[in-house]
Amino acid sequence: MSGIMQRMMASQAPYVPYGVKATYTSNATLTIPAGCTSIRVKAWGGVGSSFTEAGGGGGFAQADIVVTPGDSILIKVNGGTVGDGGGYSGVFITSETFANAMLLAGGGGAGGDSDHFDATIGGAGGGTTGEYGGSNSTRDGKGGTSSAGGAAGTGGGDFGAGTAGGQLSAGNGGIKSVPLYENEGRGGDGGSGYYGGGGGSGYAHSTSSGSDKGYGGGGGSSYTGGASGHATSSVTNTAGSGSTSANTGDADYPGVPGVVILY
């Protein structure tokens, strides 16, 4: 067979789905090649920072997504509006907007911090609702849900309030400081997600020494619903647990938060 005939036959061969695996541990863009109509995406969200107490683990999300050759797929790793919380990882069509999200794995909230080593853990990210920080007291940040950002840890008096999470954004932890007594409690920032987790509150006693506390931030939620014209199927959506990230035993896990695309 001539070389010309071999090249003609190769150009007419059907596209074999999932013949290529691309691993991303930083932001990137993928242009969908000719003949490709579906991609399989696996994503691991970021881990919340640890201070006096540990940060929450990241979530895991996976789905097959309908695509069109020429589509521009934006890959985000540890994305979103984050401070010390873990960022979301996942894919958008064309640009990083709420409406263009196709699949996201939520990040964990940061642990609380205290000058006197009294704090609560950050909530894990992922699932349809991220975990709450600490013991779910009114001072701990709450997890983002499928339809709203996580509520913030409450303030007032000796407590500095956190801020609530929102679309693709995490809340900030509150701070209460009493320099005279060297007291400062710092709440953990929330984790980013489809909806971000709320920030925990910070406590410092205004009249005595040796008394402060930081409350953990809530985890961000994951999303597997696709975008307009880009439906999803074969969906997996797994939350982390405490400081442990989800599905790190997967053969494709890159060892750190990231995104794997098979196409």
C-alpha positions as CSV (number, residue, x, y, z in Angstrom):
1,M,0.0,0.0,0.0
2,S,1.4,3.4,-0.9
3,G,2.2,6.0,1.6
4,I,-0.5,8.3,0.1
5,M,-3.2,5.6,0.5
6,Q,-2.1,5.0,4.2
7,R,-2.4,8.7,5.0
8,M,-5.9,8.9,3.3
9,M,-7.1,5.9,5.3
10,A,-5.7,7.4,8.5
11,S,-7.5,10.7,8.0
12,Q,-10.8,8.8,7.5
13,A,-10.4,6.6,10.6
14,P,-13.1,7.2,13.3
15,Y,-12.1,9.2,16.4
16,V,-11.4,6.9,19.3
17,P,-12.8,8.5,22.5
18,Y,-10.6,8.7,25.6
19,G,-7.4,7.8,23.6
20,V,-5.6,10.8,25.2
21,K,-5.1,11.6,28.9
22,A,-4.1,15.1,29.9
23,T,-3.2,16.0,33.5
24,Y,-3.4,19.6,34.7
25,T,-2.1,20.9,38.1
26,S,-2.3,24.6,37.0
27,N,-4.7,26.7,34.9
28,A,-4.8,25.9,31.1
29,T,-6.9,25.9,28.0
30,L,-7.8,22.9,25.8
31,T,-9.2,23.2,22.3
32,I,-11.3,20.2,21.5
33,P,-9.9,18.3,18.4
34,A,-11.7,17.3,15.3
35,G,-13.9,14.2,15.7
36,C,-14.2,14.5,19.5
37,T,-17.7,14.8,20.9
38,S,-17.2,13.8,24.5
39,I,-14.6,14.3,27.2
40,R,-14.3,12.6,30.6
41,V,-13.3,15.0,33.4
42,K,-12.0,14.2,36.8
43,A,-11.3,17.0,39.3
44,W,-9.9,17.3,42.8
45,G,-10.6,20.5,44.8
46,G,-8.0,22.3,46.9
47,V,-7.2,21.7,50.5
48,G,-7.9,24.4,53.1
49,S,-4.8,25.8,54.9
50,S,-4.0,24.6,58.4
51,F,-3.2,26.9,61.2
52,T,-4.0,26.1,64.9
53,E,-6.4,23.5,63.4
54,A,-6.3,21.6,60.1
55,G,-8.0,22.8,57.0
56,G,-10.7,20.8,55.2
57,G,-10.0,18.3,52.4
58,G,-11.1,18.9,48.8
59,G,-13.9,17.2,47.0
60,F,-13.9,15.0,43.9
61,A,-16.1,15.3,40.8
62,Q,-16.2,13.3,37.6
63,A,-18.5,13.3,34.5
64,D,-18.6,12.7,30.8
65,I,-19.4,16.0,29.1
66,V,-20.7,16.5,25.6
67,V,-18.4,18.8,23.5
68,T,-18.0,20.1,20.0
69,P,-14.8,20.1,18.0
70,G,-13.3,23.6,18.3
71,D,-14.7,24.2,21.8
72,S,-12.4,26.1,24.1
73,I,-12.3,24.4,27.5
74,L,-10.9,26.5,30.3
75,I,-9.3,24.4,33.0
76,K,-9.0,25.9,36.5
77,V,-7.0,24.5,39.4
78,N,-7.5,26.0,42.9
79,G,-9.7,28.6,41.3
80,G,-12.3,31.0,42.7
81,T,-12.1,33.9,45.1
82,V,-10.1,32.4,47.9
83,G,-7.9,33.5,50.8
84,D,-6.6,30.6,52.9
85,G,-9.4,28.2,51.9
86,G,-8.9,25.6,49.1
87,G,-10.0,26.6,45.6
88,Y,-12.3,24.7,43.3
89,S,-10.9,22.7,40.4
90,G,-12.8,21.9,37.2
91,V,-13.7,23.1,33.7
92,F,-15.7,25.9,32.1
93,I,-16.7,26.4,28.5
94,T,-14.9,29.4,27.1
95,S,-14.7,31.6,30.2
96,E,-14.8,31.4,34.0
97,T,-18.3,32.5,34.7
98,F,-21.0,30.9,36.9
99,A,-23.2,30.1,33.8
100,N,-20.3,28.5,31.9
101,A,-19.3,26.1,34.7
102,M,-19.5,22.5,33.4
103,L,-17.9,20.6,36.3
104,L,-16.3,21.8,39.6
105,A,-14.9,20.0,42.7
106,G,-15.2,22.2,45.8
107,G,-12.3,23.2,48.0
108,G,-12.0,22.8,51.8
109,G,-12.3,25.6,54.3
110,A,-9.3,26.8,56.3
111,G,-8.8,25.9,59.9
112,G,-9.2,28.5,62.6
113,D,-6.2,30.2,64.2
114,S,-5.6,31.5,67.7
115,D,-2.7,33.0,69.7
116,H,-3.5,30.6,72.5
117,F,-4.0,27.5,70.4
118,D,-7.8,27.2,70.6
119,A,-9.5,26.7,67.3
120,T,-11.8,24.5,65.2
121,I,-11.1,22.6,62.0
122,G,-12.1,23.7,58.5
123,G,-15.0,21.9,56.7
124,A,-14.2,19.6,53.7
125,G,-15.3,20.6,50.3
126,G,-17.3,18.7,47.7
127,G,-20.7,17.0,47.3
128,T,-23.8,19.0,46.8
129,T,-23.2,20.8,50.2
130,G,-19.8,21.4,51.6
131,E,-19.0,20.5,55.2
132,Y,-19.4,23.1,58.0
133,G,-16.4,24.2,60.0
134,G,-15.7,22.8,63.4
135,S,-18.8,21.5,65.3
136,N,-21.3,23.5,63.3
137,S,-21.7,26.1,66.1
138,T,-23.1,29.5,65.1
139,R,-19.5,30.8,65.0
140,D,-18.2,28.2,62.5
141,G,-18.5,28.9,58.7
142,K,-21.1,26.8,56.9
143,G,-20.7,24.9,53.7
144,G,-21.8,26.1,50.3
145,T,-24.9,24.3,48.8
146,S,-26.2,23.7,45.3
147,S,-28.1,27.0,45.4
148,A,-26.4,29.4,47.9
149,G,-23.2,30.3,49.5
150,G,-22.4,29.1,53.0
151,A,-23.4,31.3,55.9
152,A,-20.7,33.1,57.9
153,G,-19.7,32.6,61.5
154,T,-21.6,35.2,63.6
155,G,-20.0,38.2,65.3
156,G,-20.9,40.7,68.0
157,G,-19.2,41.6,71.3
158,D,-15.9,39.8,71.6
159,F,-16.5,38.0,68.2
160,G,-15.4,39.2,64.8
161,A,-17.9,37.9,62.1
162,G,-16.8,36.1,59.0
163,T,-18.4,36.8,55.6
164,A,-20.7,34.5,53.6
165,G,-19.7,32.6,50.5
166,G,-21.2,33.2,47.0
167,Q,-21.1,32.0,43.4
168,L,-17.6,30.7,42.7
169,S,-16.3,32.7,45.7
170,A,-15.5,31.9,49.4
171,G,-16.2,33.9,52.5
172,N,-13.5,35.5,54.6
173,G,-12.8,34.5,58.2
174,G,-13.4,37.1,60.9
175,I,-10.7,38.6,63.1
176,K,-10.9,39.8,66.7
177,S,-7.8,41.3,68.2
178,V,-7.1,42.7,71.7
179,P,-3.4,43.8,71.5
180,L,-3.3,44.8,75.1
181,Y,-3.7,41.2,76.2
182,E,-2.0,39.7,73.2
183,N,-5.3,38.0,72.2
184,E,-6.3,37.4,68.6
185,G,-8.6,34.9,67.2
186,R,-8.8,34.4,63.4
187,G,-11.6,32.6,61.7
188,G,-10.7,30.3,58.8
189,D,-11.6,31.4,55.2
190,G,-14.2,29.3,53.4
191,G,-13.4,27.0,50.5
192,S,-14.3,28.0,47.0
193,G,-16.8,26.0,45.0
194,Y,-19.9,26.3,42.8
195,Y,-21.0,28.1,45.9
196,G,-18.3,28.9,48.3
197,G,-18.2,28.2,52.0
198,G,-18.6,30.9,54.7
199,G,-15.8,32.2,56.8
200,G,-15.6,31.3,60.5
201,S,-15.6,34.0,63.2
202,G,-12.7,35.1,65.4
203,Y,-12.9,35.5,69.2
204,A,-10.8,37.4,71.6
205,H,-11.7,38.3,75.2
206,S,-11.6,42.1,75.7
207,T,-10.8,42.1,79.4
208,S,-8.6,39.2,80.2
209,S,-5.4,37.5,78.8
210,G,-5.1,34.0,77.5
211,S,-8.5,33.8,75.9
212,D,-9.1,33.7,72.1
213,K,-10.3,31.3,69.5
214,G,-10.6,30.9,65.7
215,Y,-13.5,29.1,64.1
216,G,-13.1,27.0,60.9
217,G,-14.4,28.0,57.5
218,G,-17.0,26.0,55.6
219,G,-16.2,23.9,52.5
220,G,-17.3,24.8,48.9
221,S,-19.9,22.7,47.0
222,S,-19.2,20.8,43.8
223,Y,-21.1,20.9,40.6
224,T,-21.6,18.3,37.8
225,G,-24.5,19.7,35.9
226,G,-22.8,20.8,32.7
227,A,-23.6,24.0,30.8
228,S,-25.9,25.0,27.9
229,G,-25.3,22.6,25.0
230,H,-22.8,20.6,27.2
231,A,-24.8,17.9,29.0
232,T,-23.2,15.6,31.5
233,S,-23.6,11.8,32.2
234,S,-21.9,9.1,34.3
235,V,-21.6,11.5,37.2
236,T,-19.7,11.1,40.4
237,N,-19.7,13.7,43.1
238,T,-17.9,12.9,46.3
239,A,-17.2,15.1,49.3
240,G,-14.1,15.1,51.4
241,S,-14.2,14.2,55.0
242,G,-12.7,16.4,57.7
243,S,-9.1,17.1,56.6
244,T,-9.1,14.2,54.1
245,S,-9.6,14.8,50.4
246,A,-12.0,12.6,48.4
247,N,-11.0,9.8,46.0
248,T,-7.2,10.2,46.2
249,G,-6.9,6.5,45.6
250,D,-8.0,6.9,42.0
251,A,-5.4,5.7,39.5
252,D,-5.5,9.1,37.7
253,Y,-5.0,11.2,40.9
254,P,-2.2,13.6,40.2
255,G,-1.0,13.7,43.8
256,V,-2.2,17.3,44.3
257,P,-5.4,19.2,43.5
258,G,-5.9,19.1,39.8
259,V,-7.9,18.2,36.7
260,V,-7.5,15.1,34.4
261,I,-9.2,15.1,31.0
262,L,-9.6,12.0,28.9
263,Y,-10.6,12.7,25.2
